[in-house]
Amino acid sequence: MPIEERRASPRVSLLLPLKLRRIDRPGEPVRDAEVVNLSERGLLFVLDPPMAEGTPFEMSLVMPGSVTGGVPMRVSCTARVVRVEPRHVRGLPANAALIERYDTIVAEG
C-alpha cells in the first residue's frame, strides 16, 4: 500500500550548515547543526544530542542560489521540533521541525 504524502510543500534534499538557539533557554550558546532536507514550512536537521519534541528555537542558514533562483539568501526563522529520529543520517540523531515564522531574509553579497 503506497504511503500518503502529508506535506503541504515539497522537500528539497540538500546538506547545509545551520545555526540554532533554543528560545526557551536564551542563555545557552548557539549550536551548529546540518540541514538534511528543507521545504517552505519545515526541515529535517542533524543535531547531537537532539532537542526534545516541542522545543522552540531560532535558526539561521544561507540558502544557495540553486534553491532561491539565483542569489544566495540568509534566512532567519523561528521553528518548533515536531519529531525526533534517534538514528538518521550517518547514524546520528535528527530533528524534524515546523517553521512557524520567517524573521528575516537578506541577500548575501
Summary of the structure (lengths in Angstrom):
residues: 109
radius of gyration: 13.9
end to end distance: 47.8
largest distance: 47.8
contacts: 288
relative contact order: 0.23
helix: 6%
strand: 54%
